[in-house]
Amino acid sequence: MGLRVATWACAVTVAMTLASIDARAEAPSKADVARATELKKSGDELAHASQFREALKAYDDSYALVADPAILYNRGRAHEALGEFAEALDEFEKFVATAPGDMKTRVPNLETRVQEIAHNVATVVLQCPVAGATVVIRGKTAGTTPLASPIRLTAGDAAIEV
């Protein structure tokens, strides 16, 4: 009987410790929020200046501090401006999946934008009987076989090497 009480006490302690770890992971510090806000603002300024690569870096740094869905939308717009439609679609879909309803309603024609981007994206499904073969698409390594999922890329001609 004493063993059961001790075991139960350990389980409660572990559960309480895990809950406190989760709470800390979900609540960024005020300093992180302030820094993320600065980085987002910097990314917005860079995007307005058509410096989209630099904007993406600022957005990445901001999102690493605070997972604000608005950053996903901004990243999608930057990728779209760079003609990187597959990446833009990924970001817009993450935004749609994670943003609260009121945030999504503030984006004019969101559904139409996502559909237009999707029309510029091709999906490659590659089946290869050789495990560990490197897949190169348009000169960039896309992974090794077997590929876990289809590959999205901007529509158009593409050299694929396996």
Secondary structure, DSSP 8 states (H G I E B T S, - for coil): -HHHHHHHHHHHHHHHHHHHHHHHHHS--HHHHHHHHHHHHHHHHHHHTT-HHHHHHHHHHHHHHS--HHHHHHHHHHHHHTT-HHHHHHHHHHHHHHS-HHHHHTSTTHHHHHHHHHTTEEEE----SSTT-EEEETTEEEEESS-SS-EEEESS---EE-
